[in-house]
């Protein structure tokens, strides 16, 4: 069991906020346009019509949300990914730019179709999601490998396997930490990416599907892939991770939850930033848990993400 983190262990993050410690993160993977309906209750099952209290459209996607989290926290970040040269693709690109995310390598393919998600959020903040993953080329030979040398850390989700493998292999060769957002994917995807991953952070459903169980013992079993850290996020149950032959846990921060959409993505973005800033794993987990908790106090996958100083102030108020 991990001990609590002294706020002094996070002082490097204040240097990131003041630009005294430059950090640059590359996030690669899925960008989706989220159409969000807010309702009193979710669908009960079967054929049914329910009334929406509110509707909105905003950018989403695992690595995409992570990149926005890095930008809002105060570090430099680039999003590398694919979309269609359609209305959704251009809307996503504009949203990235407005948040301060570099999109030089977010390519809109003429023959492609962008990824679009429908999200229903109930009054308890829980959500149901249906996603069209988009259609675009899998090849990643157009990515600028030399640009990876400028990164402090890199993050990828499993939605663009060729891109993630290219990014991680180059980063690994240059000694740059690699962070995998272990969301749901086929076993062969993880079998390809985990040997290139330093920090693998799974969701509970993804860990169950891949390892057969989301119990802590599954984390140790995945150490065979050579990852420095294998972790699983558990929402209100915090996060567990396996490192150097030992199991550790970080409790979730208690907040009044409005919307959990994007919380895991925000966690991953904060973690990649923290590792890029040189924090140890325990401090990075605590910072990421606090950032994700603060986001849950606001509606929308990208709303409510704090800057670094706000997050550190929040952590000072917690035991």
Secondary structure, DSSP 8 states (H G I E B T S, - for coil): ------GGGGHHHHHHHTTSS--EEEEEE--EEEEEEEESS---SSS----EEEEEEEEE-HHHHHHHHHHHHT-EEEEEEEEESSHHHHHHHHHHHHHT-B-TTEEEETT-B-EEEEEEE-TTS-EEEEEE--B-----TTS-GGGGGG-SEEEEETTSHHHHHHHHHHHHHTT-EEEEEE-S--HHHHHHHGGG-SEEEEEHHHHHHHHS--SHHHHHHGGGG--SEEEEE-GGG-EEEEETTEEEEE-------S--TTHHHHHHHHHHHHHHTT--HHHHHHHHHHHHHHHTTSSSSSTT---HHHHHHHHHT--
